[in-house]
């Protein structure tokens, strides 16, 4: 009787466990069936081809996943930087968002537990094989954990009016001395060689990155970003002096600090100048206005020992909030953003995601865009686009001293001393992650 009693007790326990298990499964199904999951997505594509691209990707994802709704809001870069931390801390922030990948931005979110560790999803979705290694490396913190996926790849360089070059028997220069010679030939022909602008201040970030890369070299810049050397290194100071020298040379427009970015673009695309220093995100705009009369080259090395390696990197990273209630669904959307179907949409809107090995041979793409893609695909690494890596105080200081450099009011050494001082203050305040 005792044996039968024990057996009945065991059976009762098993039945109870099965009931609990069945109940849990049923609860899971009923929770899933309550209605669509809404994912909040904040990004930086306020208008133009970028906004059209991401809207198309979202529409395709929702069609394939009718139980998931993506609610998207677009922000200006500075607004998102100022908003994201308090939003996440309040629990009211987005599930997924675009953010600068640098140690002063994504690195801080990773170290403070605001960004989700994506390493398990990297394994699940095979991201380590699908994306450029160097692009993934730029979003790894906390001992090699992955905290974001590189969004748009960008390079900084010189766009040029190829019709004006042909008319003056010019070809893209291969050395900085040749670049100055090209500018001089154009000026002597009555053509404004170069237009620079910094009324909006952020273009000055790019002039700094371009001239530092060409005269100090990409490794010096990488070492300064990683705090292995100080920004006051003589090579970096000299590069800023060369930027000031060019601004004062008469080979660019006057009153650079009074020229707005949109106005400068309009002058270039309407044929009022021959060259323009900016980033590859303008390709779609330039091709739509200039057709085949626009080309691109890197600002050539300023010294024989500096390699031809353009500054570039990530326009931003796509990050998942550590406080999302739907990590799996959000990771599914993140993966879809870079699926083969979505990559085609990126390319057709003249934007380059960080996906490696893309076969675009059958797609209709602008020749200029193909040229830039081939350069990125062949690059083992790129120089640094510095402002997306630097913390807030450093960027605030940089905005001001670049304008002073362009106006000839301070030396490169004075500018770099300000940058170094601001970086040390940001590190002390916990605003910059030093691995």
C-alpha positions as CSV (number, residue, x, y, z in Angstrom):
1,X,0.0,0.0,0.0
2,X,2.8,2.4,0.8
3,X,4.4,1.6,-2.6
4,X,1.1,2.4,-4.4
5,X,0.7,5.6,-2.3
6,X,4.2,6.7,-3.3
7,X,3.4,5.9,-6.9
8,X,0.2,7.9,-6.8
9,X,2.0,10.8,-5.2
10,X,4.7,10.7,-7.9
11,X,1.9,10.7,-10.6
12,X,0.2,13.6,-8.9
13,X,3.4,15.6,-8.9
14,X,4.1,14.8,-12.5
15,X,0.5,15.9,-13.5
16,X,1.0,19.0,-11.5
17,X,4.2,19.8,-13.2
18,X,2.6,19.2,-16.6
19,X,-0.2,21.5,-15.7
20,X,2.2,24.2,-14.7
21,X,4.2,23.8,-17.9
22,X,1.0,23.8,-20.0
23,X,-0.2,26.9,-18.2
24,X,3.2,28.7,-18.9
25,X,3.1,27.8,-22.6
26,X,-0.5,28.9,-22.8
27,X,0.3,32.2,-21.1
28,X,3.1,32.7,-23.5
29,X,0.9,32.2,-26.5
30,X,-1.9,34.4,-25.1
31,X,0.6,37.2,-24.3
32,X,1.9,37.0,-27.9
33,X,-1.6,37.1,-29.3
34,X,-2.7,40.2,-27.3
35,X,-1.6,42.4,-30.1
36,X,1.3,43.8,-32.1
37,X,4.6,44.6,-30.5
38,X,5.5,48.2,-30.9
39,X,9.2,49.1,-31.2
40,X,10.3,52.7,-30.9
41,X,13.1,53.7,-33.3
42,X,15.0,57.0,-33.1
43,X,17.3,57.8,-35.9
44,X,19.0,60.8,-37.6
45,X,17.5,60.7,-41.0
46,X,15.4,63.8,-41.0
47,X,14.9,64.1,-44.8
48,X,16.1,63.2,-48.3
49,X,17.3,59.9,-49.5
50,X,18.2,58.7,-46.0
51,X,14.7,59.1,-44.7
52,X,13.2,57.5,-47.9
53,X,15.6,54.6,-47.5
54,X,14.8,53.8,-43.8
55,X,11.1,54.2,-44.4
56,X,11.3,51.6,-47.2
57,X,13.2,49.2,-45.0
58,X,10.7,49.6,-42.2
59,X,7.7,49.0,-44.6
60,X,9.3,45.8,-45.8
61,X,10.0,44.6,-42.3
62,X,6.5,45.2,-41.1
63,X,5.1,43.4,-44.2
64,X,7.2,40.4,-43.3
65,X,6.4,40.7,-39.6
66,X,2.8,41.9,-39.2
67,X,2.9,41.4,-35.4
68,X,5.6,44.1,-35.1
69,X,5.1,47.8,-35.6
70,X,8.0,50.2,-35.9
71,X,7.3,53.7,-34.7
72,X,10.1,56.0,-36.1
73,X,11.1,59.5,-35.0
74,X,13.9,61.4,-36.7
75,X,16.2,63.8,-34.7
76,X,19.0,66.2,-35.5
77,X,22.3,64.8,-34.2
78,X,22.8,67.3,-31.4
79,X,19.2,66.8,-30.2
80,X,19.5,63.0,-30.1
81,X,22.8,63.3,-28.2
82,X,21.2,65.5,-25.6
83,X,18.0,63.4,-25.3
84,X,19.1,59.7,-25.3
85,X,20.6,59.3,-21.9
86,X,17.8,60.8,-19.8
87,X,15.3,59.0,-22.1
88,X,16.8,55.6,-21.4
89,X,17.2,56.3,-17.7
90,X,13.5,57.3,-17.4
91,X,12.4,54.0,-19.1
92,X,10.6,56.1,-21.8
93,X,13.4,55.9,-24.4
94,X,13.5,54.0,-27.7
95,X,14.0,50.3,-28.1
96,X,16.5,50.9,-30.9
97,X,18.4,54.1,-31.9
98,X,21.2,55.6,-34.0
99,X,24.1,57.0,-32.0
100,X,27.8,57.9,-32.5
101,X,30.0,54.9,-32.2
102,X,32.9,56.5,-30.4
103,X,34.2,56.1,-26.9
104,X,32.6,59.4,-25.9
105,X,29.2,58.2,-26.9
106,X,28.5,54.5,-27.4
107,X,31.4,53.6,-25.1
108,X,29.8,55.6,-22.3
109,X,26.4,53.9,-22.9
110,X,28.1,50.5,-22.8
111,X,30.0,51.1,-19.6
112,X,26.9,52.5,-17.8
113,X,24.6,49.7,-18.8
114,X,22.4,51.6,-21.1
115,X,23.2,49.7,-24.3
116,X,22.4,46.1,-24.8
117,X,25.2,43.6,-25.3
118,X,24.6,42.3,-28.8
119,X,27.2,39.5,-28.7
120,X,24.6,36.7,-28.5
121,X,22.7,38.1,-31.5
122,X,26.0,38.4,-33.4
123,X,26.4,34.7,-33.0
124,X,22.7,33.9,-33.8
125,X,22.6,36.0,-37.0
126,X,26.2,35.4,-38.1
127,X,27.1,39.1,-38.0
128,X,30.8,38.4,-37.5
129,X,30.9,37.1,-41.1
130,X,28.5,39.5,-42.7
131,X,30.1,42.9,-41.6
132,X,33.5,44.4,-42.1
133,X,35.8,43.3,-39.2
134,X,37.1,46.9,-38.7
135,X,33.5,48.2,-38.7
136,X,32.5,45.7,-35.9
137,X,35.6,46.6,-34.0
138,X,34.5,50.2,-33.7
139,X,31.4,49.3,-31.8
140,X,33.0,46.9,-29.3
141,X,33.6,47.8,-25.6
142,X,33.8,46.2,-22.2
143,X,36.3,43.6,-23.2
144,X,35.2,43.0,-26.7
145,X,31.4,42.9,-26.4
146,X,29.4,44.2,-29.3
147,X,27.1,47.1,-28.5
148,X,26.1,48.3,-32.0
149,X,26.1,47.7,-35.7
150,X,27.9,50.1,-37.9
151,X,25.3,52.0,-39.9
152,X,26.4,54.0,-42.9
153,X,30.1,54.0,-43.9
154,X,31.4,57.4,-44.9
155,X,34.6,58.9,-46.2
156,X,35.8,62.4,-46.2
157,X,37.5,63.8,-49.3
158,X,37.3,66.2,-52.2
159,X,34.5,66.3,-54.7
160,X,35.4,68.0,-58.0
161,X,33.7,69.2,-61.1
162,X,35.1,66.9,-63.7
163,X,34.0,69.1,-66.6
164,X,36.1,72.0,-65.2
165,X,39.0,69.6,-64.8
166,X,38.7,68.4,-68.4
167,X,38.5,72.0,-69.7
168,X,41.7,72.9,-67.8
169,X,43.5,69.6,-68.7
170,X,43.6,68.6,-65.0
171,X,43.5,65.1,-63.3
172,X,43.0,64.3,-59.7
173,X,46.3,65.0,-57.8
174,X,48.3,62.3,-56.1
175,X,50.4,64.5,-53.8
176,X,49.5,67.6,-51.8
177,X,51.9,69.7,-53.9
178,X,50.0,68.5,-57.0
179,X,46.8,69.5,-55.2
180,X,48.1,73.0,-54.7
181,X,49.2,73.1,-58.3
182,X,45.7,72.1,-59.5
183,X,44.2,74.8,-57.3
184,X,46.6,77.4,-58.7
185,X,45.9,76.4,-62.3
186,X,42.1,76.8,-61.7
187,X,42.6,80.2,-60.1
188,X,44.7,81.4,-63.0
189,X,41.9,80.3,-65.3
190,X,39.4,82.5,-63.4
191,X,37.8,79.6,-61.6
192,X,37.3,79.5,-57.8
193,X,39.3,76.4,-56.9
194,X,37.8,75.4,-53.6
195,X,34.8,76.4,-51.5
196,X,35.0,75.8,-47.7
197,X,32.2,76.6,-45.2
198,X,32.0,76.7,-41.4
199,X,29.1,79.0,-40.5
200,X,27.3,75.9,-39.2
201,X,30.6,74.8,-37.4
202,X,30.2,71.0,-37.9
203,X,31.9,71.2,-41.3
204,X,35.0,72.3,-39.5
205,X,35.2,68.9,-37.8
206,X,35.7,67.4,-41.3
207,X,38.4,69.9,-42.4
208,X,40.3,69.1,-39.2
209,X,40.1,65.3,-39.9
210,X,41.1,65.7,-43.5
211,X,44.2,67.8,-42.9
212,X,45.3,65.9,-39.8
213,X,45.0,62.6,-41.8
214,X,46.9,64.0,-44.8
215,X,49.8,65.6,-42.9
216,X,50.1,63.7,-39.6
217,X,48.9,60.4,-41.0
218,X,46.1,58.0,-40.0
219,X,48.2,56.2,-37.3
220,X,49.0,59.4,-35.4
221,X,45.3,60.3,-35.4
222,X,44.3,56.8,-34.2
223,X,47.0,57.0,-31.4
224,X,45.6,60.4,-30.3
225,X,42.0,59.1,-30.3
226,X,43.1,56.1,-28.2
227,X,45.1,58.5,-25.8
228,X,48.4,56.7,-26.7
229,X,49.8,60.1,-27.6
230,X,48.6,63.6,-26.8
231,X,46.9,65.9,-29.3
232,X,49.7,68.3,-28.8
233,X,52.1,66.0,-30.8
234,X,54.1,68.2,-33.2
235,X,52.8,66.4,-36.3
236,X,49.2,67.1,-35.3
237,X,50.0,70.8,-34.6
238,X,51.8,71.1,-38.0
239,X,48.8,69.7,-39.8
240,X,46.5,72.3,-38.3
241,X,48.9,75.0,-39.4
242,X,48.7,73.6,-42.9
243,X,44.9,73.9,-42.8
244,X,45.3,77.6,-41.7
245,X,47.8,78.1,-44.5
246,X,45.4,76.8,-47.1
247,X,42.5,78.9,-45.8
248,X,44.6,82.0,-46.2
249,X,46.1,81.1,-49.5
250,X,43.5,82.7,-51.8
251,X,42.8,79.3,-53.3
252,X,39.5,79.0,-51.4
253,X,36.6,81.5,-50.8
254,X,36.9,84.4,-48.5
255,X,34.9,84.6,-45.2
256,X,34.8,80.8,-44.7
257,X,33.2,81.1,-41.3
258,X,30.3,83.1,-42.8
259,X,29.5,80.5,-45.5
260,X,26.6,78.1,-44.8
261,X,26.8,74.4,-45.7
262,X,23.7,74.4,-47.9
263,X,24.9,77.6,-49.7
264,X,28.3,76.0,-50.3
265,X,26.7,72.9,-51.8
266,X,24.5,75.0,-54.1
267,X,27.5,77.0,-55.3
268,X,29.4,73.8,-56.1
269,X,26.6,71.9,-57.8
270,X,25.8,75.0,-59.9
271,X,29.3,75.2,-61.2
272,X,30.5,78.2,-59.3
273,X,33.6,76.5,-58.0
274,X,35.7,73.4,-58.9
275,X,36.1,71.5,-55.6
276,X,34.4,70.9,-52.3
277,X,35.7,69.1,-49.2
278,X,32.9,67.1,-47.5
279,X,31.7,63.5,-47.0
280,X,30.3,60.8,-49.2
281,X,26.8,61.2,-47.8
282,X,26.3,64.0,-50.4
283,X,26.7,61.6,-53.4
284,X,23.0,61.3,-54.1
285,X,22.5,65.0,-54.0
286,X,25.5,65.8,-56.1
287,X,24.7,63.2,-58.8
288,X,21.1,64.3,-59.0
289,X,22.3,67.9,-59.8
290,X,25.6,67.3,-61.7
291,X,25.1,63.9,-63.4
292,X,28.5,62.6,-64.6
293,X,30.2,65.9,-64.1
294,X,31.2,65.1,-60.5
295,X,34.2,63.0,-59.3
296,X,35.9,62.3,-56.0
297,X,39.4,62.0,-54.7
298,X,41.1,61.9,-51.3
299,X,43.1,64.9,-50.2
300,X,46.5,63.6,-51.0
301,X,49.2,62.9,-48.4
302,X,51.1,66.0,-47.4
303,X,54.3,64.0,-46.6
304,X,56.0,61.1,-48.4
305,X,55.8,58.9,-45.3
306,X,52.0,59.3,-45.0
307,X,49.9,56.6,-46.7
308,X,47.0,57.4,-49.0
309,X,44.3,56.5,-46.5
310,X,41.2,58.7,-46.4
311,X,39.5,59.6,-43.1
312,X,36.2,57.9,-42.7
313,X,34.4,55.4,-40.7
314,X,30.9,55.1,-39.3
315,X,28.3,57.8,-39.7
316,X,26.7,56.2,-36.7
317,X,25.9,52.9,-35.1
318,X,22.5,51.3,-34.5
319,X,22.1,50.4,-30.8
320,X,19.5,48.5,-28.8
321,X,18.6,50.0,-25.4
322,X,19.4,47.8,-22.5
323,X,15.9,48.6,-21.2
324,X,13.9,47.4,-24.2
325,X,11.1,45.0,-23.2
326,X,11.5,43.2,-26.6
327,X,15.2,42.4,-27.1
328,X,14.6,39.5,-29.5
329,X,12.1,41.4,-31.7
330,X,14.4,44.5,-31.7
331,X,17.4,42.4,-32.7
332,X,15.3,40.8,-35.5
333,X,14.6,44.3,-36.9
334,X,18.3,45.3,-36.5
335,X,19.3,42.2,-38.5
336,X,16.6,43.0,-41.2
337,X,18.0,46.5,-41.6
338,X,21.2,44.9,-43.1
339,X,19.6,41.9,-44.9
340,X,20.3,41.4,-48.6
341,X,16.9,42.8,-49.4
342,X,17.6,45.9,-47.4
343,X,21.2,46.4,-48.5
344,X,19.9,46.8,-52.1
345,X,17.7,49.7,-50.9
346,X,20.6,51.3,-49.1
347,X,22.7,51.2,-52.3
348,X,20.0,52.4,-54.5
349,X,19.7,55.5,-52.3
350,X,23.5,56.0,-52.6
351,X,24.3,54.9,-49.0
352,X,26.8,52.3,-47.9
353,X,26.0,50.0,-45.0
354,X,28.9,48.2,-43.3
355,X,28.0,44.8,-44.9
356,X,30.9,43.1,-46.6
357,X,31.0,41.3,-49.9
358,X,27.9,42.9,-51.4
359,X,27.4,41.9,-55.1
360,X,25.9,45.1,-56.6
361,X,26.9,44.2,-60.2
362,X,23.2,43.9,-61.4
363,X,22.0,47.0,-59.6
364,X,21.5,50.4,-61.2
365,X,23.9,52.7,-59.4
366,X,25.6,56.0,-60.2
367,X,29.2,55.6,-61.4
368,X,30.5,58.0,-58.7
369,X,28.8,55.9,-56.0
370,X,30.3,52.7,-57.5
371,X,33.7,54.3,-57.4
372,X,33.4,55.2,-53.7
373,X,32.1,51.7,-52.8
374,X,35.0,50.1,-54.5
375,X,37.4,52.3,-52.6
376,X,35.8,51.3,-49.3
377,X,35.7,47.6,-50.2
378,X,39.4,47.6,-51.0
379,X,40.5,49.5,-47.9
380,X,42.0,47.5,-45.0
381,X,41.3,50.4,-42.7
382,X,40.4,54.0,-42.9
383,X,41.7,57.1,-41.2
384,X,39.5,58.6,-38.5
385,X,36.5,61.0,-38.8
386,X,37.3,62.5,-35.4
387,X,34.2,64.2,-34.2
388,X,32.0,61.1,-34.0
389,X,34.7,59.6,-31.7
390,X,35.3,62.5,-29.4
391,X,33.2,63.4,-26.3
392,X,31.0,66.4,-26.0
393,X,33.4,68.9,-24.4
394,X,36.1,68.2,-26.9
395,X,33.7,68.8,-29.8
396,X,32.5,72.0,-28.3
397,X,36.0,73.2,-28.0
398,X,36.9,72.0,-31.5
399,X,34.0,73.9,-33.1
400,X,35.5,77.2,-31.8
401,X,39.2,76.6,-32.4
402,X,38.6,75.4,-36.0
403,X,36.9,78.7,-36.8
404,X,39.9,80.5,-35.3
405,X,42.3,78.4,-37.4
406,X,40.3,79.2,-40.5
407,X,40.4,82.9,-39.7
408,X,44.1,82.8,-38.9
409,X,43.7,83.9,-35.3
410,X,45.5,81.0,-33.6
411,X,48.3,78.4,-34.3
412,X,47.9,74.7,-34.6
413,X,49.8,74.3,-31.3
414,X,47.3,76.5,-29.5
415,X,44.3,74.6,-31.1
416,X,45.7,71.2,-30.2
417,X,46.4,72.3,-26.6
418,X,42.8,73.2,-26.2
419,X,41.7,69.8,-27.6
420,X,44.0,68.0,-25.2
421,X,42.9,70.0,-22.2
422,X,39.2,69.3,-23.0
423,X,39.8,65.6,-23.5
424,X,41.5,65.3,-20.1
425,X,38.5,67.0,-18.5
426,X,36.0,64.7,-20.3
427,X,38.0,61.6,-19.2
428,X,38.0,62.9,-15.6
429,X,34.2,63.4,-15.8
430,X,33.6,59.9,-17.1
431,X,32.6,61.1,-20.6
432,X,35.2,59.1,-22.5
433,X,36.0,55.5,-22.3
434,X,39.7,54.6,-22.5
435,X,40.1,50.9,-23.2
